[in-house]
């Protein structure tokens, strides 16, 4: 009896603004990860990593802009989200397992010269990947994210969100996304965010994620993140921050990247009018800034 479920394909039919073809690979035996692979297969690679509790649908506004600029655009669904397989038990998920699963994805596709775009958990996972495999990455765009070490003050908004994720009898994903945006969200878009989760047994990954954020210095993952920061502070490739001005959880985190990472100096950092789910609020504008950043920092042939 497996403890893995797979959302029925019928849940993903006719989603607004999501015409992309699915791709799949196994990141461990019997565990299938879904990803999008759009644009020029031979173009510069950009890896779009989503966070909690979204999936690649969050990037639907950015993908066409990036693909039109000549990039190969990859957007995986983390295990437990989107069209990827989902463990039904919360204990099956850990911070390190998410890193391992995305590492498997990177290695199987043999991705190189990658620009990472990480938002929310996409940054928590992606920045650890950069620290561990710096040779595979060419640049970083950090958006409404941080690599937490248990130091500093954690906003009350985060603790409120973590409590809601654990205690709410119905973790309403569409409602969560709505609460993290500044623009009105159509009901059919909220429903698309709900699509991967037909019932509670599909939500174990979404439920547990907030508790995996290391908010205490003694947390083993906080210690690993400190080690990662040591590597990132020596990493001189380009780094851009684009944050939302209405994100109460990540407010001010952009300054940490700008201060600590050498490659952030001289870049065109931006603050956009957006909530935590900045891709939903201003996806096209965000993508244009990413294109400009990559083009600015790509050596002329």
Secondary structure, DSSP 8 states (H G I E B T S, - for coil): --SEE---GGGGTT-TT-----EEEEEETTEEEEEEEEE-TTS-EEEEE--TT--GGGGHHHHHHHHHTT-EEEEE--TTSTTS-EESSGGG--HHHHHHHHHHHHHHHT--SEEEEEETHHHHHHHHHHHH-GGGEEEEEEES-----S-S---HHHHHHHHHHHH-SS--HHHHHHHT-SS---HHHHHHHHTT-SSGGGGHHHHHHHHHS--STTSHHHHHHHHHHHHHTT--SEEEEEEETT-TTTTTHHHHHHHH-GGGTT---EEES--S-HHHHHHHHHHHHHHHHHHHTS---
